[in-house]
Amino acid sequence: MDFAFTAEQEELIRTLRGFARKELATRSQHWDKSGEFPASAWRQMGELGLLGLRAPAEYGGQETDLLTTGIAMEEIARGDFSCTYALQLAGLAGEIIGKNGSDEVKKRWLPGIISGESVVAIALTEPSVGSDAANLVCRAVRDGDEYVITGEKSGISMGMFAHVVMLFARTDASAKARGVTAFAVPLDAPGVSRSQLRDLGSRSIGRAVLSFDHVRIPASHRLGEEGTGFYQVMRGFDFNRVFITLACLGSAQASLEETMAYVKERKAFGKPIAQFEGVSFPIAEAATYVDAARWMSYRALWLADHGRPYTKEAAMAKWWGPKLAVETIHQCLLLHGHYGYTDELPFEQRLRDVIGLEIGDGTAEVMKLIVARELMGRETLPY
Ligand SMILES: Cc1cc2nc3c(=O)[nH]c(=O)nc-3n(C[C@H](O)[C@H](O)[C@H](O)COP(=O)(O)OP(=O)(O)OC[C@H]3O[C@@H](n4cnc5c(N)ncnc54)[C@H](O)[C@@H]3O)c2cc1C
């Protein structure tokens, strides 16, 4: 066992911590209030190599290990939680497009995604199916050298801004998960329309409903074989769920550090409030849980990097980490008294932001079903 980061990882943490503090934290509230897409931050993250961490070297990526990518998520989240969606989505594109795309699709999209010039989204959820994604109804029908896509996708992060979407559609009505195929769909294609959702948090990621009305794409834009789409996205979700957990924990950790500094300064009843156990014990408890969840996440990614099964560990991290981050940030907000409740401090925004990922990429209930299935077998599933 080795619990130490490599020298390269230490260097990455130092660089990203400075970047997040200087370039992201200073603009985070503006992006939240205006709902503006942080295009310049996307490009800066591209320049830092963060959007190519999981992409093939041939297209400008770095093929970095998952653990290092997870650490990067944590650091970016300290500055602006919504900017971690850039790493998530670029990471999924590296996996899904990088491993399954035709040369034409990879050449067209990967270099731009890696540089931060092109924005990619992933569209699985639909108005009538979310947790039960294998039952999706959006369909893709082959017509000569093209596919015709018809249907609606809902709740899509970056939906308002993305240039291309990794879309999952049904190519076989008689099969469930095995009837789902992945496609790269340019969002300037005729027949695509978008409408924005008004979210509680992460307002700069333009979550949207995407509608596809007989959208024609070349057959070369299919990602992998017909019927393999659901498995591609689930493989991606295993590591992405841990990335999400680490982003939530990064936000919680930053909140804890700011709170520790504050309670040593703030006085009540003639002494620093840190001297009251009612203040120091919740901090001690939160720090313990955050540390445990972080190491659970690192271990899950370590297992993945070593080619070992980690679906159970990823689901464990995903049901617990975002919930823990919500509780920790809430506690930090309270420990700042009424100032914590204002938008002069970052806690209310962080709280709104992390709640989204208690739902996105799989709810806690669905994660617990996965954990139970992995522990006790498929006979424990209710379906
Ligand atoms: C911030 C955010 C970002 C997102 N980004 C994307 C994106 O980029 N792309 C994309 O495709 N989707 C995205 N989503 C959608 C997200 O993946 C879905 O919302 C999620 O999978 C849940 O689906 P649903 O909303 O349809 O809820 P439902 O599936 O309708 O679930 C409703 C409730 O029922 C519970 N439930 C459902 N089934 C069971 C069960 N078997 N046992 C116990 N409880 C159950 C759920 O846990 C939940 O509490 C995003 C969502 C959020 C909030």
PDBQT file of the ligand as one rigid body, heavy atoms in Angstrom, charges set to zero:
ROOT
HETATM    1  C1  LIG A 401     -27.245  18.750 -12.030  1.00  0.00    +0.000 C 
HETATM    2  C2  LIG A 401     -27.711  17.664 -12.962  1.00  0.00    +0.000 A 
HETATM    3  C3  LIG A 401     -26.993  17.413 -14.116  1.00  0.00    +0.000 A 
HETATM    4  C4  LIG A 401     -27.445  16.438 -15.011  1.00  0.00    +0.000 A 
HETATM    5  N1  LIG A 401     -26.766  16.256 -16.185  1.00  0.00    +0.000 NA
HETATM    6  C5  LIG A 401     -27.187  15.315 -17.065  1.00  0.00    +0.000 A 
HETATM    7  C6  LIG A 401     -26.520  15.145 -18.310  1.00  0.00    +0.000 A 
HETATM    8  O1  LIG A 401     -25.564  15.854 -18.631  1.00  0.00    +0.000 OA
HETATM    9  N2  LIG A 401     -26.980  14.182 -19.153  1.00  0.00    +0.000 N 
HETATM   10  C7  LIG A 401     -28.033  13.376 -18.845  1.00  0.00    +0.000 A 
HETATM   11  O2  LIG A 401     -28.382  12.516 -19.644  1.00  0.00    +0.000 OA
HETATM   12  N3  LIG A 401     -28.708  13.532 -17.673  1.00  0.00    +0.000 NA
HETATM   13  C8  LIG A 401     -28.311  14.484 -16.789  1.00  0.00    +0.000 A 
HETATM   14  N4  LIG A 401     -28.989  14.674 -15.603  1.00  0.00    +0.000 N 
HETATM   15  C9  LIG A 401     -30.160  13.863 -15.331  1.00  0.00    +0.000 C 
HETATM   16  C10 LIG A 401     -29.899  12.807 -14.257  1.00  0.00    +0.000 C 
HETATM   17  O3  LIG A 401     -28.973  11.850 -14.662  1.00  0.00    +0.000 OA
HETATM   18  C11 LIG A 401     -31.250  12.199 -13.847  1.00  0.00    +0.000 C 
HETATM   19  O4  LIG A 401     -31.991  13.256 -13.261  1.00  0.00    +0.000 OA
HETATM   20  C12 LIG A 401     -31.118  11.063 -12.853  1.00  0.00    +0.000 C 
HETATM   21  O5  LIG A 401     -30.587   9.921 -13.474  1.00  0.00    +0.000 OA
HETATM   22  C13 LIG A 401     -32.469  10.702 -12.205  1.00  0.00    +0.000 C 
HETATM   23  O6  LIG A 401     -33.457  10.537 -13.168  1.00  0.00    +0.000 OA
HETATM   24  P1  LIG A 401     -34.858  11.322 -13.039  1.00  0.00    +0.000 P 
HETATM   25  O7  LIG A 401     -34.549  12.748 -12.784  1.00  0.00    +0.000 OA
HETATM   26  O8  LIG A 401     -35.657  10.991 -14.234  1.00  0.00    +0.000 OA
HETATM   27  O9  LIG A 401     -35.530  10.751 -11.743  1.00  0.00    +0.000 OA
HETATM   28  P2  LIG A 401     -36.413   9.413 -11.609  1.00  0.00    +0.000 P 
HETATM   29  O10 LIG A 401     -35.702   8.282 -12.246  1.00  0.00    +0.000 OA
HETATM   30  O11 LIG A 401     -37.792   9.704 -12.054  1.00  0.00    +0.000 OA
HETATM   31  O12 LIG A 401     -36.394   9.225 -10.037  1.00  0.00    +0.000 OA
HETATM   32  C14 LIG A 401     -37.215   9.993  -9.161  1.00  0.00    +0.000 C 
HETATM   33  C15 LIG A 401     -36.968   9.512  -7.739  1.00  0.00    +0.000 C 
HETATM   34  O13 LIG A 401     -37.301   8.121  -7.629  1.00  0.00    +0.000 OA
HETATM   35  C16 LIG A 401     -36.197   7.396  -7.139  1.00  0.00    +0.000 C 
HETATM   36  N5  LIG A 401     -36.143   6.070  -7.760  1.00  0.00    +0.000 N 
HETATM   37  C17 LIG A 401     -36.246   5.755  -9.075  1.00  0.00    +0.000 A 
HETATM   38  N6  LIG A 401     -36.119   4.434  -9.255  1.00  0.00    +0.000 NA
HETATM   39  C18 LIG A 401     -35.922   3.893  -8.030  1.00  0.00    +0.000 A 
HETATM   40  C19 LIG A 401     -35.722   2.577  -7.537  1.00  0.00    +0.000 A 
HETATM   41  N7  LIG A 401     -35.675   1.518  -8.361  1.00  0.00    +0.000 N 
HETATM   42  N8  LIG A 401     -35.563   2.397  -6.200  1.00  0.00    +0.000 NA
HETATM   43  C20 LIG A 401     -35.574   3.462  -5.349  1.00  0.00    +0.000 A 
HETATM   44  N9  LIG A 401     -35.759   4.723  -5.755  1.00  0.00    +0.000 NA
HETATM   45  C21 LIG A 401     -35.930   4.939  -7.069  1.00  0.00    +0.000 A 
HETATM   46  C22 LIG A 401     -34.967   8.221  -7.512  1.00  0.00    +0.000 C 
HETATM   47  O14 LIG A 401     -33.859   7.907  -6.690  1.00  0.00    +0.000 OA
HETATM   48  C23 LIG A 401     -35.498   9.634  -7.326  1.00  0.00    +0.000 C 
HETATM   49  O15 LIG A 401     -35.402  10.002  -5.979  1.00  0.00    +0.000 OA
HETATM   50  C24 LIG A 401     -28.582  15.663 -14.708  1.00  0.00    +0.000 A 
HETATM   51  C25 LIG A 401     -29.288  15.916 -13.532  1.00  0.00    +0.000 A 
HETATM   52  C26 LIG A 401     -28.871  16.911 -12.675  1.00  0.00    +0.000 A 
HETATM   53  C27 LIG A 401     -29.678  17.200 -11.441  1.00  0.00    +0.000 C 
ENDROOT
TORSDOF 0
